[in-house]
Amino acid sequence: MTSPSNNQQSHNSSFTIAVYLVITGLSAACGLVIEIVAGRMIAPYLGMSLYTWTAIIAVVLAGFTAGHWVGGILAEKPSGQARRAVALSLFLAGIFAALSLILLRTMSGPIIQLGLSPVPTILILTTVLFFPPSFFVGIPSPALTKLAIDEAPGRMGSLLGAFYAIGALGSIIGTLAAGYLFISYFGSIRTILTVSGLYIVMALILFLQDRWLDGKPLSARTTALPVGIGAILLSGTLLWGTGVKAFVEHCTKESAYYCIRVIDITRDVGTPARSMVLDNLGHGANLKDRPDTFLTPYVEAQDALVRSHFKDRSGLHAFFIGGGAYTLPRGWLARWPDAKVSVAEIDPDVTMLAHKAFWLPAGPRLTVIHQDARRALTQQPENGFDIIVGDAFHDIAVPQHLVTQEFFALIASRLNNNGTYLMNVVDNGTRPRLALSIRKTLKTAFPIVELWRPLGQGERQTFVIIASQNATARDTVQSRIDPQSSWHRIDAGELRRLEIKTSPLTLTDDFAPVDRLIGVE
């Protein structure tokens, strides 16, 4: 018969192992929450692209890797020393998670101002912000697994499986919780502070458990002193963060897709006006009392090209890929009383703010579809539109599924016989590889594809592409707002020279390397 002391010892071991399992799973979940939220945190500063996500994932995994290695070394230490080291690592993970909010505001400017190309800038900033918390949260897993095996050596195989499984399960839960719960309902700042608090709570639990297992009273100075120091450090971090406004929301509205900012530009333009910024890129500027006056140069150029192709037709039916501030849809609805506009805008919060802050009127002539533009366009009737306008971006790049041969064939099928497709593309001014590749791809669906460029912009330019059955009647579009600004159609000779220099691609659903073509140099 098993003695009571053995039963008690077995119960204590099971409880200790359960604590280790919970901390392992919860710390893994918190680590993945940090990884997902990291993208949202840096988007207002660096945008969101393939390069940003690649850097975030690589840096976080590098932190986990280094942390696991150090955790393995600590696992060889005596049990008490290993437990205290893990508690300290969790505490430091919480401190550095909270510090990332402060470092983001204080370090992003100096790092960006170094003038490095985008990839090194992204890597340096993500390393400064997210390597330390990822490193410290990587330490507990191997050390706690070894401590659990020490509690029940005869169950080594099952315990190894359990700890691997709980770590993977925690990562899954953390990913889902960040994407579907925390960002949508808490926002980035409160999410990071929640994770920071959880790290510190786990550190405290593990530290108190260590005191209990070593038979030391919880009221002893050796217990109270570390807890007091931890509380002082955390309070100081929070107070310092408040002083540099690190914990003040950066966004007017943080949606499931963007950090949305509404910026009042009335003082700059002399009449009531606002600009919408999604992450770090402007997506429209609206004048309250002049809806068909367009401040953004490429929007003004698109409007002028449409007026050139359709002249005085007032009953136009247009489809917009992306809403943003709804600048052009709002202007056309105001100018042409018989016009109808359909807009595919994936983010309902963008539309809500367009109505609330950008004077977009509701009415039967405006149809908004809150889903991906390609899916929305598939559901539209063939030959149903006079104009389709492509204006969807993440960071400065067009989503790749919206620039492929297959998508442009879909667009052509949704336009009527004299229909026109317009889009804007941000690219290198001297080597516009992406713009030329999009033009080449559009040529598979349209007989005439023109590339328009502004005069006077820098290395990074916004091009306007127009695809139609007929050529534009003029070669130059003059701005009605800025007499010094104009747009010019690139002639055939220059197009040939640029194509020889850049070797544009035909983009397909299988291969559309938008981020590479847009250039990172």
Secondary structure, DSSP 8 states (H G I E B T S, - for coil): ---HHHHHHHHHHHHHHHHHHHHHHHHHHHHHHHHHHHHHHHHHHH---HHHHHHHHHHHHHHHHHHHHHHHHHHTS-HHHHHHHHHHHHHHHHHHHHHHHHHHHHHHHHHHTT---HHHHHHHHHHHHHHHHHHHHHSHHHHHHHHHHHH-GGGHHHHHHHHHHHHHHHHHHHHHHIIIIIHHHTHHHHHHHHHHHHHHHHHHHHHHHHHHHTT--TTSHHHHHHHHHHHHHHHHHHHHHHHTTTTS---SEE-SS-EEEEEE-HHHHTSSEEEEEETTEEEEEEESS-TT---SHHHHHHHHHHHHHHTT----EEEEE--TT-HHHHHHHHH-TT-EEEEE-S-HHHHHHHHHHS----STTEEEE-S-HHHHHHTS-TT-EEEEEE---BTTB--GGGSSHHHHHHHHHHEEEEEEEEEEEEEESS--HHHHHHHHHHTTT-SEEEEEEESS--SEEEEEEEEESS--S-SEEE-SS-TT-EEEE--HHHHHHHHHHH------SS---HHHHH---
